[in-house]
Amino acid sequence: MSEETMRRRATVHDVARAAGVSLATVDRVLNGRPGVRAATAEKVEQAIAELGFARDLNASLMARARDLSVVFFIPDGSNEFMDSLAEAVHRRSPLALADRIHLDLRRVRALDAATLAESLNQLAPRECDCAVIVSSDEPEVLAAIDAAQRRGIAVMTLVSDLPGSARRNFIGIDNIAAGRTAASLMGRFLPQGGKVAVVAGSLHLRDHAERLDGFRAALATEFPALEIIGPLEGHDERTETAQIITALLAEHADLGGLYNLGAGNAGLVSALEASGRSGNLRVIAHELSAPTRAGLLHGAIDVVLDQNPDGEIREAIAAARALALDASRTAITDPIEIGIFLRDNLR
């Protein structure tokens, strides 16, 4: 038997023998439970590293007295992309349940940090192993994540990251790269330069702020002849976004392009069509939903950058499972790729 094969097959018994400790001590270290001296925990971790021990998550799941519980907190409202995430949770629930993972979907008011923080604070470790949240960067949410982590509940961020918190993992696209991609496309659409309006949902959302940073940086470096108007915040609401687009079109008759880096795309499309300028502006939006699909088909939108909500939920479930069953390790997930859709390649 090769050394590599032996390393792959290392068990908790091997770890205990190598570290000179009991199986109970190894179990405490693997699950991040108290009662182990720092020097002893270091011995166990060194043995794990030397043996190349990888925990069998299937066996760990079978040994549990109850199913894993993963709670998703998805914003409510008129954001079609959030609805897509919620639908993906519903769609994957039966498959997850077959693997003894219970998914609980809770819709919370969009951009309501206080309610989300309160909901996180009410989670009990005996009822929830992992919480997956979509949130703005607010102090009360960061504090609630830290508190949940201390109670033994792993928290992951979805779509928009909170790297300053105790969150265990982030599932989403590289939003700076998404903004740069939008800038690269817009620069090629408008080689002569001109005005480009930018609409965001909320710059308190890190994903929106990062998209804006990427967009600005790429335009400044590669397409300095393009002038940015905004950003203006539509709070991801279709009515508010429509009002902003209508006002922009009235104020800037020479507007050449429009980048909506948030949601509210139903309002974007309706405002463009009502203005009579649909198809005369170069428009880039995010997330392939019913409104953006219609916008592509009718020519109101040129490009949609998509982050695959079903893929994100799939990766979130896999990461939650890994974190809940092996608290000592970092969950490794496949990256979420940025999809680029035009009318010509709609699936």
VODOBA-675783 format. One record per residue (C-alpha): x negated, y negated, z negated; residue in three letters. Coordinates in steps of 0.05 Angstrom, whole numbers. Each point is the difference from the previous one (the first is absolute). Layout:
<r xx="X" yy="Y" zz="Z" code="Ala"/>
...
// end
This chain:
<r xx="0" yy="0" zz="0" code="Met"/>
<r xx="-29" yy="-67" zz="20" code="Ser"/>
<r xx="-12" yy="-56" zz="-50" code="Glu"/>
<r xx="50" yy="-44" zz="38" code="Glu"/>
<r xx="53" yy="54" zz="-7" code="Thr"/>
<r xx="-14" yy="6" zz="-75" code="Met"/>
<r xx="7" yy="-75" zz="-8" code="Arg"/>
<r xx="67" yy="0" zz="35" code="Arg"/>
<r xx="26" yy="55" zz="-44" code="Arg"/>
<r xx="-22" yy="-28" zz="-67" code="Ala"/>
<r xx="55" yy="6" zz="-54" code="Thr"/>
<r xx="15" yy="-34" zz="-66" code="Val"/>
<r xx="-33" yy="60" zz="-34" code="His"/>
<r xx="-64" yy="-16" zz="38" code="Asp"/>
<r xx="5" yy="-73" zz="-21" code="Val"/>
<r xx="11" yy="19" zz="-73" code="Ala"/>
<r xx="-60" yy="47" zz="0" code="Arg"/>
<r xx="-46" yy="-50" zz="35" code="Ala"/>
<r xx="20" yy="-55" zz="-48" code="Ala"/>
<r xx="-1" yy="44" zz="-62" code="Gly"/>
<r xx="71" yy="-19" zz="-20" code="Val"/>
<r xx="68" yy="32" zz="-6" code="Ser"/>
<r xx="52" yy="6" zz="54" code="Leu"/>
<r xx="44" yy="-47" zz="-41" code="Ala"/>
<r xx="-54" yy="-53" zz="2" code="Thr"/>
<r xx="-7" yy="7" zz="76" code="Val"/>
<r xx="75" yy="-7" zz="7" code="Asp"/>
<r xx="0" yy="-64" zz="-42" code="Arg"/>
<r xx="-54" yy="-31" zz="43" code="Val"/>
<r xx="33" yy="20" zz="65" code="Leu"/>
<r xx="66" yy="-30" zz="-22" code="Asn"/>
<r xx="-29" yy="-62" zz="-33" code="Gly"/>
<r xx="28" yy="17" zz="-68" code="Arg"/>
<r xx="-30" yy="-27" zz="-65" code="Pro"/>
<r xx="-38" yy="41" zz="-52" code="Gly"/>
<r xx="-65" yy="11" zz="37" code="Val"/>
<r xx="-65" yy="-35" zz="-21" code="Arg"/>
<r xx="-33" yy="-42" zz="54" code="Ala"/>
<r xx="-63" yy="44" zz="0" code="Ala"/>
<r xx="41" yy="63" zz="7" code="Thr"/>
<r xx="42" yy="-30" zz="56" code="Ala"/>
<r xx="-64" yy="-19" zz="36" code="Glu"/>
<r xx="-25" yy="72" zz="-4" code="Lys"/>
<r xx="65" yy="25" zz="30" code="Val"/>
<r xx="-2" yy="-51" zz="56" code="Glu"/>
<r xx="-73" yy="17" zz="15" code="Gln"/>
<r xx="18" yy="74" zz="4" code="Ala"/>
<r xx="58" yy="-16" zz="47" code="Ile"/>
<r xx="-47" yy="-39" zz="45" code="Ala"/>
<r xx="-55" yy="53" zz="-1" code="Glu"/>
<r xx="48" yy="57" zz="15" code="Leu"/>
<r xx="40" yy="-38" zz="52" code="Gly"/>
<r xx="63" yy="18" zz="-38" code="Phe"/>
<r xx="64" yy="-19" zz="36" code="Ala"/>
<r xx="65" yy="10" zz="-38" code="Arg"/>
<r xx="52" yy="45" zz="31" code="Asp"/>
<r xx="60" yy="-47" zz="0" code="Leu"/>
<r xx="48" yy="54" zz="21" code="Asn"/>
<r xx="-18" yy="42" zz="-60" code="Ala"/>
<r xx="4" yy="-61" zz="-45" code="Ser"/>
<r xx="69" yy="-16" zz="26" code="Leu"/>
<r xx="24" yy="71" zz="-12" code="Met"/>
<r xx="-26" yy="-2" zz="-71" code="Ala"/>
<r xx="39" yy="-62" zz="-19" code="Arg"/>
<r xx="63" yy="5" zz="-41" code="Ala"/>
<r xx="37" yy="-49" zz="44" code="Arg"/>
<r xx="-1" yy="-28" zz="70" code="Asp"/>
<r xx="-42" yy="-60" zz="18" code="Leu"/>
<r xx="40" yy="-65" zz="-1" code="Ser"/>
<r xx="-18" yy="-57" zz="47" code="Val"/>
<r xx="40" yy="-65" zz="-4" code="Val"/>
<r xx="-1" yy="-46" zz="61" code="Phe"/>
<r xx="18" yy="-74" zz="-12" code="Phe"/>
<r xx="18" yy="-28" zz="68" code="Ile"/>
<r xx="26" yy="-72" zz="10" code="Pro"/>
<r xx="72" yy="-9" zz="19" code="Asp"/>
<r xx="30" yy="-53" zz="45" code="Gly"/>
<r xx="0" yy="-10" zz="76" code="Ser"/>
<r xx="-71" yy="24" zz="13" code="Asn"/>
<r xx="8" yy="55" zz="51" code="Glu"/>
<r xx="-70" yy="27" zz="-13" code="Phe"/>
<r xx="16" yy="11" zz="-73" code="Met"/>
<r xx="63" yy="36" zz="21" code="Asp"/>
<r xx="-44" yy="45" zz="43" code="Ser"/>
<r xx="-44" yy="16" zz="-59" code="Leu"/>
<r xx="62" yy="17" zz="-42" code="Ala"/>
<r xx="27" yy="44" zz="56" code="Glu"/>
<r xx="-67" yy="36" zz="3" code="Ala"/>
<r xx="3" yy="15" zz="-75" code="Val"/>
<r xx="70" yy="29" zz="9" code="His"/>
<r xx="-22" yy="40" zz="61" code="Arg"/>
<r xx="-60" yy="30" zz="-36" code="Arg"/>
<r xx="36" yy="15" zz="-66" code="Ser"/>
<r xx="24" yy="71" zz="18" code="Pro"/>
<r xx="-70" yy="19" zz="25" code="Leu"/>
<r xx="-32" yy="-28" zz="-63" code="Ala"/>
<r xx="50" yy="35" zz="-45" code="Leu"/>
<r xx="-19" yy="66" zz="32" code="Ala"/>
<r xx="-71" yy="-14" zz="-26" code="Asp"/>
<r xx="28" yy="-17" zz="-69" code="Arg"/>
<r xx="-8" yy="-75" zz="10" code="Ile"/>
<r xx="61" yy="-42" zz="-17" code="His"/>
<r xx="5" yy="-67" zz="36" code="Leu"/>
<r xx="40" yy="-56" zz="-32" code="Asp"/>
<r xx="15" yy="-61" zz="42" code="Leu"/>
<r xx="18" yy="-65" zz="-34" code="Arg"/>
<r xx="14" yy="-64" zz="39" code="Arg"/>
<r xx="-19" yy="-65" zz="-34" code="Val"/>
<r xx="13" yy="-71" zz="20" code="Arg"/>
<r xx="-54" yy="-24" zz="48" code="Ala"/>
<r xx="-54" yy="-45" zz="-30" code="Leu"/>
<r xx="32" yy="8" zz="-70" code="Asp"/>
<r xx="-63" yy="13" zz="-40" code="Ala"/>
<r xx="35" yy="-4" zz="-68" code="Ala"/>
<r xx="50" yy="55" zz="17" code="Thr"/>
<r xx="-54" yy="45" zz="30" code="Leu"/>
<r xx="-44" yy="-10" zz="-61" code="Ala"/>
<r xx="58" yy="16" zz="-47" code="Glu"/>
<r xx="16" yy="63" zz="41" code="Ser"/>
<r xx="-72" yy="24" zz="-5" code="Leu"/>
<r xx="-2" yy="-13" zz="-75" code="Asn"/>
<r xx="62" yy="44" zz="-9" code="Gln"/>
<r xx="-32" yy="61" zz="32" code="Leu"/>
<r xx="-16" yy="56" zz="-49" code="Ala"/>
<r xx="-59" yy="48" zz="13" code="Pro"/>
<r xx="44" yy="61" zz="-14" code="Arg"/>
<r xx="46" yy="-22" zz="57" code="Glu"/>
<r xx="-49" yy="-31" zz="50" code="Cys"/>
<r xx="-69" yy="22" zz="22" code="Asp"/>
<r xx="-12" yy="-53" zz="53" code="Cys"/>
<r xx="33" yy="-65" zz="21" code="Ala"/>
<r xx="-8" yy="-28" zz="71" code="Val"/>
<r xx="14" yy="-74" zz="7" code="Ile"/>
<r xx="5" yy="-55" zz="51" code="Val"/>
<r xx="-15" yy="-65" zz="-35" code="Ser"/>
<r xx="-25" yy="-71" zz="3" code="Ser"/>
<r xx="-62" yy="-19" zz="-40" code="Asp"/>
<r xx="32" yy="-25" zz="-65" code="Glu"/>
<r xx="-29" yy="3" zz="-71" code="Pro"/>
<r xx="60" yy="37" zz="-30" code="Glu"/>
<r xx="-5" yy="55" zz="52" code="Val"/>
<r xx="-75" yy="7" zz="-11" code="Leu"/>
<r xx="12" yy="6" zz="-75" code="Ala"/>
<r xx="54" yy="52" zz="10" code="Ala"/>
<r xx="-46" yy="42" zz="44" code="Ile"/>
<r xx="-54" yy="-3" zz="-53" code="Asp"/>
<r xx="50" yy="21" zz="-53" code="Ala"/>
<r xx="27" yy="57" zz="42" code="Ala"/>
<r xx="-71" yy="26" zz="11" code="Gln"/>
<r xx="-13" yy="-1" zz="-75" code="Arg"/>
<r xx="64" yy="41" zz="-10" code="Arg"/>
<r xx="-26" yy="52" zz="48" code="Gly"/>
<r xx="41" yy="-20" zz="61" code="Ile"/>
<r xx="-40" yy="-8" zz="64" code="Ala"/>
<r xx="20" yy="-61" zz="42" code="Val"/>
<r xx="-13" yy="-7" zz="74" code="Met"/>
<r xx="12" yy="-60" zz="44" code="Thr"/>
<r xx="34" yy="7" zz="67" code="Leu"/>
<r xx="-5" yy="-47" zz="60" code="Val"/>
<r xx="-29" yy="-58" zz="-41" code="Ser"/>
<r xx="-58" yy="13" zz="-47" code="Asp"/>
<r xx="-14" yy="-26" zz="-70" code="Leu"/>
<r xx="-75" yy="14" zz="-8" code="Pro"/>
<r xx="-6" yy="-41" zz="-63" code="Gly"/>
<r xx="46" yy="48" zz="-37" code="Ser"/>
<r xx="-9" yy="70" zz="-29" code="Ala"/>
<r xx="35" yy="30" zz="60" code="Arg"/>
<r xx="-30" yy="67" zz="20" code="Arg"/>
<r xx="8" yy="-2" zz="75" code="Asn"/>
<r xx="24" yy="-42" zz="58" code="Phe"/>
<r xx="39" yy="27" zz="59" code="Ile"/>
<r xx="4" yy="-46" zz="60" code="Gly"/>
<r xx="-35" yy="-29" zz="60" code="Ile"/>
<r xx="-60" yy="-47" zz="0" code="Asp"/>
<r xx="39" yy="-65" zz="1" code="Asn"/>
<r xx="-60" yy="-44" zz="17" code="Ile"/>
<r xx="-12" yy="44" zz="61" code="Ala"/>
<r xx="74" yy="-7" zz="17" code="Ala"/>
<r xx="-6" yy="-76" zz="-1" code="Gly"/>
<r xx="-62" yy="2" zz="42" code="Arg"/>
<r xx="35" yy="46" zz="50" code="Thr"/>
<r xx="57" yy="-50" zz="6" code="Ala"/>
<r xx="-50" yy="-56" zz="12" code="Ala"/>
<r xx="-37" yy="40" zz="52" code="Ser"/>
<r xx="64" yy="14" zz="38" code="Leu"/>
<r xx="26" yy="-72" zz="-7" code="Met"/>
<r xx="-66" yy="-28" zz="26" code="Gly"/>
<r xx="5" yy="43" zz="62" code="Arg"/>
<r xx="72" yy="-19" zz="10" code="Phe"/>
<r xx="-17" yy="-74" zz="-3" code="Leu"/>
<r xx="-70" yy="-8" zz="30" code="Pro"/>
<r xx="13" yy="-73" zz="14" code="Gln"/>
<r xx="11" yy="-14" zz="-74" code="Gly"/>
<r xx="59" yy="-36" zz="-32" code="Gly"/>
<r xx="43" yy="4" zz="-62" code="Lys"/>
<r xx="17" yy="64" zz="-36" code="Val"/>
<r xx="50" yy="-1" zz="-58" code="Ala"/>
<r xx="-9" yy="49" zz="-58" code="Val"/>
<r xx="57" yy="24" zz="-44" code="Val"/>
<r xx="-12" yy="40" zz="-63" code="Ala"/>
<r xx="46" yy="34" zz="-49" code="Gly"/>
<r xx="-37" yy="-23" zz="-62" code="Ser"/>
<r xx="-73" yy="-15" zz="-9" code="Leu"/>
<r xx="6" yy="28" zz="-71" code="His"/>
<r xx="1" yy="68" zz="36" code="Leu"/>
<r xx="-72" yy="21" zz="10" code="Arg"/>
<r xx="15" yy="34" zz="66" code="Asp"/>
<r xx="28" yy="-64" zz="29" code="His"/>
<r xx="-57" yy="-42" zz="-27" code="Ala"/>
<r xx="-51" yy="48" zz="28" code="Glu"/>
<r xx="33" yy="1" zz="69" code="Arg"/>
<r xx="-2" yy="-76" zz="0" code="Leu"/>
<r xx="-74" yy="1" zz="-20" code="Asp"/>
<r xx="-17" yy="49" zz="55" code="Gly"/>
<r xx="41" yy="-39" zz="52" code="Phe"/>
<r xx="-32" yy="-67" zz="-18" code="Arg"/>
<r xx="-71" yy="28" zz="-2" code="Ala"/>
<r xx="6" yy="34" zz="68" code="Ala"/>
<r xx="31" yy="-61" zz="33" code="Leu"/>
<r xx="-54" yy="-46" zz="-28" code="Ala"/>
<r xx="-55" yy="45" zz="25" code="Thr"/>
<r xx="26" yy="25" zz="66" code="Glu"/>
<r xx="56" yy="-47" zz="22" code="Phe"/>
<r xx="-12" yy="-69" zz="-30" code="Pro"/>
<r xx="44" yy="-33" zz="53" code="Ala"/>
<r xx="62" yy="28" zz="-35" code="Leu"/>
<r xx="31" yy="-44" zz="-53" code="Glu"/>
<r xx="38" yy="32" zz="-58" code="Ile"/>
<r xx="66" yy="-31" zz="-22" code="Ile"/>
<r xx="19" yy="21" zz="-70" code="Gly"/>
<r xx="3" yy="50" zz="-32" code="Pro"/>
<r xx="73" yy="-8" zz="-21" code="Leu"/>
<r xx="31" yy="49" zz="-49" code="Glu"/>
<r xx="65" yy="35" zz="19" code="Gly"/>
<r xx="0" yy="46" zz="-61" code="His"/>
<r xx="13" yy="59" zz="46" code="Asp"/>
<r xx="74" yy="-21" zz="6" code="Glu"/>
<r xx="31" yy="-1" zz="70" code="Arg"/>
<r xx="42" yy="-63" zz="-11" code="Thr"/>
<r xx="-57" yy="-40" zz="-29" code="Glu"/>
<r xx="-48" yy="25" zz="54" code="Thr"/>
<r xx="50" yy="-19" zz="54" code="Ala"/>
<r xx="6" yy="-71" zz="-28" code="Gln"/>
<r xx="-76" yy="-7" zz="-1" code="Ile"/>
<r xx="-7" yy="24" zz="72" code="Ile"/>
<r xx="56" yy="-46" zz="23" code="Thr"/>
<r xx="-33" yy="-60" zz="-33" code="Ala"/>
<r xx="-69" yy="17" zz="28" code="Leu"/>
<r xx="27" yy="6" zz="71" code="Leu"/>
<r xx="36" yy="-67" zz="-6" code="Ala"/>
<r xx="-61" yy="-36" zz="-29" code="Glu"/>
<r xx="-52" yy="30" zz="47" code="His"/>
<r xx="24" yy="2" zz="72" code="Ala"/>
<r xx="-71" yy="18" zz="21" code="Asp"/>
<r xx="-5" yy="60" zz="-46" code="Leu"/>
<r xx="-36" yy="56" zz="36" code="Gly"/>
<r xx="1" yy="58" zz="-49" code="Gly"/>
<r xx="31" yy="25" zz="-64" code="Leu"/>
<r xx="-27" yy="51" zz="-50" code="Tyr"/>
<r xx="48" yy="27" zz="-53" code="Asn"/>
<r xx="-45" yy="36" zz="-48" code="Leu"/>
<r xx="58" yy="19" zz="-47" code="Gly"/>
<r xx="70" yy="25" zz="9" code="Ala"/>
<r xx="66" yy="-35" zz="17" code="Gly"/>
<r xx="-7" yy="21" zz="72" code="Asn"/>
<r xx="74" yy="3" zz="13" code="Ala"/>
<r xx="1" yy="-75" zz="-14" code="Gly"/>
<r xx="-61" yy="-10" zz="44" code="Leu"/>
<r xx="32" yy="34" zz="60" code="Val"/>
<r xx="68" yy="-34" zz="-8" code="Ser"/>
<r xx="-33" yy="-69" zz="-6" code="Ala"/>
<r xx="-42" yy="11" zz="62" code="Leu"/>
<r xx="59" yy="24" zz="41" code="Glu"/>
<r xx="44" yy="-58" zz="-24" code="Ala"/>
<r xx="-54" yy="-50" zz="19" code="Ser"/>
<r xx="-3" yy="22" zz="73" code="Gly"/>
<r xx="-75" yy="7" zz="-7" code="Arg"/>
<r xx="-2" yy="74" zz="-9" code="Ser"/>
<r xx="-53" yy="29" zz="46" code="Gly"/>
<r xx="-34" yy="-68" zz="8" code="Asn"/>
<r xx="-40" yy="7" zz="-64" code="Leu"/>
<r xx="-52" yy="53" zz="-16" code="Arg"/>
<r xx="27" yy="33" zz="-63" code="Val"/>
<r xx="-33" yy="51" zz="-46" code="Ile"/>
<r xx="37" yy="32" zz="-58" code="Ala"/>
<r xx="-10" yy="57" zz="-50" code="His"/>
<r xx="35" yy="67" zz="-11" code="Glu"/>
<r xx="38" yy="39" zz="53" code="Leu"/>
<r xx="73" yy="-6" zz="-23" code="Ser"/>
<r xx="67" yy="-8" zz="35" code="Ala"/>
<r xx="-8" yy="-76" zz="7" code="Pro"/>
<r xx="-72" yy="3" zz="25" code="Thr"/>
<r xx="16" yy="57" zz="47" code="Arg"/>
<r xx="57" yy="-41" zz="29" code="Ala"/>
<r xx="-46" yy="-60" zz="4" code="Gly"/>
<r xx="-51" yy="40" zz="39" code="Leu"/>
<r xx="52" yy="28" zz="48" code="Leu"/>
<r xx="32" yy="-69" zz="13" code="His"/>
<r xx="-67" yy="-37" zz="7" code="Gly"/>
<r xx="7" yy="-43" zz="-62" code="Ala"/>
<r xx="-60" yy="35" zz="-33" code="Ile"/>
<r xx="-64" yy="18" zz="37" code="Asp"/>
<r xx="-35" yy="45" zz="-51" code="Val"/>
<r xx="18" yy="35" zz="-65" code="Val"/>
<r xx="-54" yy="22" zz="-49" code="Leu"/>
<r xx="27" yy="60" zz="-38" code="Asp"/>
<r xx="-24" yy="38" zz="-62" code="Gln"/>
<r xx="41" yy="64" zz="4" code="Asn"/>
<r xx="45" yy="1" zz="-62" code="Pro"/>
<r xx="11" yy="75" zz="3" code="Asp"/>
<r xx="-75" yy="11" zz="1" code="Gly"/>
<r xx="-10" yy="-47" zz="-59" code="Glu"/>
<r xx="52" yy="37" zz="-42" code="Ile"/>
<r xx="-32" yy="67" zz="18" code="Arg"/>
<r xx="-68" yy="-25" zz="-22" code="Glu"/>
<r xx="29" yy="-31" zz="-63" code="Ala"/>
<r xx="31" yy="66" zz="-20" code="Ile"/>
<r xx="-66" yy="37" zz="12" code="Ala"/>
<r xx="-39" yy="-51" zz="-40" code="Ala"/>
<r xx="51" yy="0" zz="-57" code="Ala"/>
<r xx="-4" yy="75" zz="-4" code="Arg"/>
<r xx="-76" yy="-1" zz="-3" code="Ala"/>
<r xx="-2" yy="-55" zz="-52" code="Leu"/>
<r xx="52" yy="31" zz="-45" code="Ala"/>
<r xx="-33" yy="68" zz="0" code="Leu"/>
<r xx="-73" yy="-22" zz="-3" code="Asp"/>
<r xx="-7" yy="-66" zz="-36" code="Ala"/>
<r xx="-76" yy="4" zz="2" code="Ser"/>
<r xx="-4" yy="-6" zz="75" code="Arg"/>
<r xx="15" yy="-53" zz="52" code="Thr"/>
<r xx="55" yy="18" zz="48" code="Ala"/>
<r xx="-26" yy="5" zz="72" code="Ile"/>
<r xx="51" yy="-14" zz="54" code="Thr"/>
<r xx="-1" yy="-9" zz="75" code="Asp"/>
<r xx="-5" yy="-73" zz="21" code="Pro"/>
<r xx="63" yy="-33" zz="27" code="Ile"/>
<r xx="-14" yy="-21" zz="72" code="Glu"/>
<r xx="27" yy="-63" zz="31" code="Ile"/>
<r xx="47" yy="17" zz="57" code="Gly"/>
<r xx="5" yy="-50" zz="58" code="Ile"/>
<r xx="66" yy="2" zz="38" code="Phe"/>
<r xx="22" yy="-36" zz="63" code="Leu"/>
<r xx="63" yy="10" zz="39" code="Arg"/>
<r xx="-38" yy="49" zz="45" code="Asp"/>
<r xx="-19" yy="50" zz="-54" code="Asn"/>
<r xx="61" yy="1" zz="-46" code="Leu"/>
<r xx="8" yy="70" zz="-29" code="Arg"/>
// end
